[in-house]
Amino acid sequence: MSNNNRNQFQEYHLEVPQEETSGTRLDKYLASKIEETSRTKIQEAIKDGHITVNEKKEKASYNIEPDDIIDVQIPTPTPPDITAEEIPLDIVYEDDDLLLVNKSANMVVHPAKGNWSGTLVNGLMWHTDELSEPEEDTVRPGIVHRLDKDTSGLLVVAKNDKAHRILSEYFRTKEIERTYWAIVWGTPDEKEGTITGAIGRDPHNRKRMAVVPEDKGKHATTHYKVLEYFDHLTLLELKLETGRTHQIRVHLADNNLWGFGDQKYGGDSVRYGPNTGSRKQMFQNLFASLQRQCLHAKTLGFEHPTTGEIVEFNSELPGDFQQVLGMLRQNCKPNHIY
């Protein structure tokens, strides 16, 4: 599947593989393949004649066949003008080409439907007039990569188009070194290991991602190392080899290592150990104060796009993460791993 974004349409070209089973409705098939849109929008596009099968307009109820060629145009609304907003930002480094920001939790990276203000981009536009301007993208100036709203930590931001191109290529070719810290329920079988599994839209809940068959998603690899054991919980360091949506959270949950506090993927309840008395109350209090997953993008390293120098950055754990860590060390029998 390929896609382009121009003329206010998101365009896709799909060829139904030989092994695909006949009989799936056109709208259902497209909804499972195109992550960025909903089945309702697909049905509207079919009704408006923006979707063709083998160069013919078909109904949403059309049953796809192997070798069908499907061309899709999903209308995209024109985004409103993005305005600068005075939002406090933790800038850990800045020069003429880039800056590093330690993003707080509960902050969306860039404007989008439902979040046109209060984002990191709005704050960056207040902080500096120098941000890269990716072609045909007016809502993500400077943004090279993203973090989930409730994941805290380091992001690199490009201040000119040259730096943006080079940094984007680093991410594409895996030349960026980045590590995350996470507190998870359970204990991995090994102190160090690798989790693999394609990630795609959860077929049972389109608001979530899931590990899916390789032909249904995008290949993903996550490396982990145990930093500290607790009673039924673990502090992990994680390294991404790929950068899929919710990758760490999905890979962990798929291996019964739910991220502590993760409301979307099942980490916001006591998964292991007794759930009674003072232990139950402690975790209820932590969930109530945390209100997010205990996941932090801790380090970022790469070759500077202008000087060629290797630069490495490390960030402090935010207060809510430190609070959970402190309570676990105090009450859940920590065993340090060096």
URNORJO-V479182 format. One record per residue. RES is the residue in three letters. PSI is psi in whole degrees, 0 to 359 (* if undefined). OMEGA is omega in whole degrees, 0 to 359 (none if undefined). NEAR is the number of other ideal C-beta (glycine too) atoms within 8 Angstrom. Layout:
{{RES,PSI,OMEGA,NEAR} {RES,PSI,OMEGA,NEAR}}
This chain:
{{MET,133,176,7} {SER,158,178,5} {ASN,154,175,8} {ASN,155,180,5} {ASN,102,178,8} {ARG,162,178,7} {ASN,34,178,3} {GLN,27,173,7} {PHE,142,167,11} {GLN,118,188,10} {GLU,140,180,12} {TYR,147,175,12} {HIS,118,183,11} {LEU,141,173,11} {GLU,118,183,8} {VAL,121,184,12} {PRO,159,181,7} {GLN,324,185,5} {GLU,356,180,6} {GLU,134,180,9} {THR,135,177,5} {SER,155,172,8} {GLY,352,177,5} {THR,134,178,10} {ARG,147,181,10} {LEU,312,182,17} {ASP,322,179,12} {LYS,319,180,9} {TYR,313,181,11} {LEU,322,179,14} {ALA,329,179,12} {SER,340,185,8} {LYS,331,184,7} {ILE,104,186,11} {GLU,332,191,6} {GLU,0,184,5} {THR,174,182,9} {SER,165,178,7} {ARG,325,179,9} {THR,315,179,6} {LYS,325,177,9} {ILE,316,179,17} {GLN,320,178,10} {GLU,319,179,8} {ALA,321,177,13} {ILE,314,181,15} {LYS,324,182,7} {ASP,2,177,7} {GLY,20,182,6} {HIS,2,179,10} {ILE,129,178,15} {THR,151,175,9} {VAL,119,183,13} {ASN,42,177,6} {GLU,17,176,6} {LYS,145,175,6} {LYS,133,179,7} {GLU,165,177,9} {LYS,164,178,6} {ALA,333,183,10} {SER,357,178,7} {TYR,134,178,9} {ASN,120,184,9} {ILE,157,178,14} {GLU,152,174,7} {PRO,141,179,9} {ASP,0,173,7} {ASP,142,175,10} {ILE,119,187,11} {ILE,125,175,15} {ASP,131,188,11} {VAL,137,170,14} {GLN,114,177,10} {ILE,115,179,15} {PRO,136,178,9} {THR,128,181,8} {PRO,146,177,6} {THR,122,182,5} {PRO,151,176,8} {PRO,163,176,5} {ASP,135,180,3} {ILE,130,184,12} {THR,151,176,7} {ALA,140,179,6} {GLU,140,180,10} {GLU,92,181,5} {ILE,126,179,9} {PRO,130,179,4} {LEU,145,176,9} {ASP,89,179,8} {ILE,117,184,10} {VAL,343,178,9} {TYR,147,176,8} {GLU,140,170,6} {ASP,197,185,6} {ASP,342,186,6} {ASP,331,187,11} {LEU,169,171,13} {LEU,155,176,11} {LEU,129,179,14} {VAL,139,175,13} {ASN,95,187,12} {LYS,136,176,15} {SER,160,175,8} {ALA,163,180,11} {ASN,27,176,7} {MET,123,175,10} {VAL,142,185,10} {VAL,313,184,12} {HIS,157,181,11} {PRO,145,176,12} {ALA,177,181,8} {LYS,125,181,5} {GLY,347,181,4} {ASN,65,182,9} {TRP,351,179,9} {SER,169,179,8} {GLY,14,183,8} {THR,171,176,12} {LEU,318,180,15} {VAL,318,178,15} {ASN,318,179,15} {GLY,322,178,13} {LEU,322,180,14} {MET,332,174,13} {TRP,322,185,9} {HIS,322,184,7} {THR,149,173,8} {ASP,354,185,3} {GLU,97,175,6} {LEU,144,178,12} {SER,156,180,11} {GLU,88,179,7} {PRO,142,183,10} {GLU,131,177,4} {GLU,23,180,6} {ASP,106,185,8} {THR,355,184,6} {VAL,0,182,10} {ARG,46,179,8} {PRO,132,177,14} {GLY,344,189,12} {ILE,117,181,14} {VAL,324,178,11} {HIS,173,186,8} {ARG,162,167,7} {LEU,150,175,10} {ASP,155,181,9} {LYS,314,186,8} {ASP,15,170,10} {THR,128,179,14} {SER,167,172,13} {GLY,193,192,12} {LEU,135,172,15} {LEU,138,173,16} {VAL,137,182,12} {VAL,133,180,13} {ALA,136,181,15} {LYS,354,174,13} {ASN,165,187,10} {ASP,326,179,9} {LYS,312,179,9} {ALA,322,180,14} {HIS,314,181,13} {ARG,316,183,8} {ILE,314,180,9} {LEU,319,178,15} {SER,321,178,9} {GLU,323,176,9} {TYR,314,180,11} {PHE,321,181,12} {ARG,321,183,6} {THR,9,175,6} {LYS,37,178,7} {GLU,12,176,8} {ILE,129,175,10} {GLU,119,179,9} {ARG,137,179,11} {THR,149,177,10} {TYR,153,169,15} {TRP,140,180,14} {ALA,144,169,15} {ILE,129,185,14} {VAL,154,170,14} {TRP,138,176,12} {GLY,182,183,12} {THR,127,177,7} {PRO,156,179,12} {ASP,327,181,4} {GLU,157,179,5} {LYS,331,175,7} {GLU,147,180,7} {GLY,182,182,9} {THR,135,177,7} {ILE,128,176,12} {THR,156,178,7} {GLY,131,180,8} {ALA,144,181,13} {ILE,132,178,16} {GLY,182,180,11} {ARG,135,178,11} {ASP,119,183,10} {PRO,343,181,6} {HIS,348,181,4} {ASN,101,187,5} {ARG,350,178,7} {LYS,356,180,5} {ARG,160,171,10} {MET,165,182,10} {ALA,161,170,12} {VAL,125,186,9} {VAL,169,175,10} {PRO,150,186,6} {GLU,325,182,6} {ASP,358,180,6} {LYS,356,183,8} {GLY,196,181,13} {LYS,134,181,8} {HIS,139,181,8} {ALA,142,180,15} {THR,130,179,10} {THR,129,176,14} {HIS,143,180,12} {TYR,157,174,13} {LYS,133,178,9} {VAL,128,175,13} {LEU,326,185,8} {GLU,135,177,10} {TYR,145,171,9} {PHE,181,177,13} {ASP,100,179,6} {HIS,11,175,10} {LEU,164,183,13} {THR,142,170,13} {LEU,123,183,13} {LEU,148,163,14} {GLU,134,184,10} {LEU,141,177,13} {LYS,132,180,11} {LEU,132,171,12} {GLU,335,175,8} {THR,172,183,10} {GLY,64,182,6} {ARG,160,178,11} {THR,125,178,6} {HIS,26,189,12} {GLN,306,184,13} {ILE,314,184,13} {ARG,319,181,14} {VAL,314,179,15} {HIS,318,179,14} {LEU,310,182,14} {ALA,323,181,14} {ASP,339,178,10} {ASN,22,178,8} {ASN,35,177,8} {LEU,61,187,12} {TRP,134,178,14} {GLY,129,183,18} {PHE,125,178,14} {GLY,358,185,14} {ASP,104,185,15} {GLN,329,182,9} {LYS,327,187,8} {TYR,20,167,14} {GLY,18,180,8} {GLY,8,184,15} {ASP,31,171,7} {SER,163,182,6} {VAL,113,185,8} {ARG,328,182,10} {TYR,152,177,7} {GLY,174,182,7} {PRO,144,176,6} {ASN,57,182,7} {THR,164,171,5} {GLY,220,185,6} {SER,329,178,5} {ARG,315,177,12} {LYS,316,181,11} {GLN,321,179,8} {MET,313,182,10} {PHE,324,176,10} {GLN,318,179,8} {ASN,319,179,8} {LEU,316,178,12} {PHE,318,183,11} {ALA,322,182,7} {SER,331,183,8} {LEU,305,178,12} {GLN,31,178,9} {ARG,178,175,12} {GLN,144,177,16} {CYS,79,182,13} {LEU,126,186,15} {HIS,128,176,14} {ALA,99,194,16} {LYS,318,184,12} {THR,156,178,12} {LEU,130,180,13} {GLY,142,182,10} {PHE,171,175,12} {GLU,126,182,9} {HIS,132,186,11} {PRO,342,180,9} {THR,312,185,8} {THR,338,184,4} {GLY,359,180,5} {GLU,143,175,6} {ILE,121,180,7} {VAL,139,182,9} {GLU,139,183,8} {PHE,144,180,11} {ASN,144,183,5} {SER,150,176,12} {GLU,147,173,4} {LEU,138,179,9} {PRO,164,186,10} {GLY,320,182,5} {ASP,323,177,10} {PHE,315,180,13} {GLN,325,179,9} {GLN,315,179,11} {VAL,314,181,14} {LEU,318,180,11} {GLY,318,179,8} {MET,322,178,11} {LEU,318,179,13} {ARG,329,182,9} {GLN,326,191,6} {ASN,352,187,7} {CYS,38,170,11} {LYS,67,181,5} {PRO,148,177,9} {ASN,100,187,7} {HIS,140,178,5} {ILE,125,180,8} {TYR,*,none,2}}
